[in-house]
Amino acid sequence: MVEVVVGVRVAVAVDFTMEGSMKKIFQVQEVSGEGLEGLMGQRVTVWCLNYIYTGVLTGVNGDCILLEDAGIVYETGPLTDAKWGDMQKLPHPCYIMKRCIESFMILK
């Protein structure tokens, strides 16, 4: 009995580049007063993982934001209306963890 070992070498070239050119950001400029800090003192709407909150943004730190005169929005109604469909006032200021915020804006 004779044992024969056959070796095969395969080389494959793969091109991971996309057709056309890619646009890239090459300069980053830090602007103070943007985002949540820029909305301090204004009534904001904050969409979070489970609820929508609204209130006057009075505090921002690395972990959370503080809303005073706050409420939870249970029904928005048309977003172009001046009032919420169903917004329940909270009895105290509300702290919201920043990691739970999906979006925020001035709305109503």
C-alpha positions in Angstrom: 0.0 0.0 0.0 1.3 3.4 -1.0 0.1 6.6 0.6 -0.1 9.7 -1.6 -0.6 13.2 -0.3 -1.8 15.8 -2.7 -1.5 19.4 -1.7 -3.5 22.2 -3.4 -2.7 25.8 -2.9 -5.4 28.3 -3.8 -4.9 32.1 -3.8 -8.0 34.3 -3.9 -7.8 38.1 -4.2 -10.8 39.9 -2.8 -11.5 43.6 -3.5 -13.5 45.1 -0.6 -13.6 48.6 -2.2 -16.9 50.0 -3.4 -17.6 51.4 -6.8 -17.1 55.2 -7.0 -15.5 57.4 -4.4 -16.2 57.7 -0.7 -16.8 61.0 1.0 -15.1 61.3 4.4 -15.0 63.9 7.1 -11.4 64.9 7.6 -11.8 67.8 10.0 -13.6 67.8 13.3 -14.5 71.1 15.0 -15.8 71.1 18.6 -18.6 73.6 19.1 -19.7 74.5 22.6 -23.4 75.1 23.3 -24.6 72.4 20.9 -27.0 69.6 21.7 -28.5 69.4 25.1 -26.4 72.2 26.5 -27.7 74.5 23.8 -31.3 73.8 24.9 -30.8 74.7 28.6 -33.7 76.8 30.0 -36.1 75.8 27.2 -39.0 73.4 27.2 -37.9 70.3 25.4 -39.3 66.9 24.4 -37.2 63.9 25.0 -37.9 60.5 23.4 -36.5 57.7 25.5 -36.5 53.9 25.4 -39.9 53.6 26.9 -41.5 57.0 27.4 -41.7 60.5 26.0 -40.9 63.2 28.5 -41.3 67.0 28.3 -40.2 69.8 30.6 -37.9 72.7 31.1 -34.3 71.5 30.7 -32.5 72.9 33.8 -29.5 70.5 34.2 -27.1 68.5 32.1 -24.2 66.4 33.3 -22.3 63.4 32.0 -24.9 60.9 33.1 -28.3 62.5 33.2 -30.4 65.5 32.4 -32.9 67.3 34.7 -36.4 68.4 33.6 -38.4 70.7 35.8 -42.2 71.4 35.3 -41.9 67.9 33.7 -44.5 65.5 32.4 -44.8 62.1 30.7 -46.5 62.1 27.3 -48.8 59.1 26.9 -50.4 60.3 23.6 -48.8 62.8 21.3 -51.7 63.6 19.1 -50.6 65.4 15.9 -47.1 66.7 16.4 -48.0 70.0 14.8 -50.7 70.7 17.4 -49.9 73.1 20.2 -50.9 70.7 23.0 -50.2 67.0 23.7 -53.0 64.5 23.3 -52.4 63.2 26.8 -49.5 64.5 29.0 -49.5 63.8 32.7 -47.6 66.3 34.9 -45.0 64.8 37.3 -45.1 66.0 40.9 -41.4 66.6 41.1 -38.4 67.4 38.8 -37.4 64.4 36.7 -33.9 63.1 36.1 -33.4 61.1 32.9 -30.4 59.0 32.1 -28.7 60.2 29.0 -28.0 56.6 27.8 -31.8 56.1 27.5 -32.4 59.1 25.3 -33.1 58.4 21.6 -33.8 61.9 20.5 -34.6 65.4 21.8 -35.9 68.7 20.5 -38.0 71.7 21.1 -41.5 70.7 20.0 -44.5 71.9 22.1 
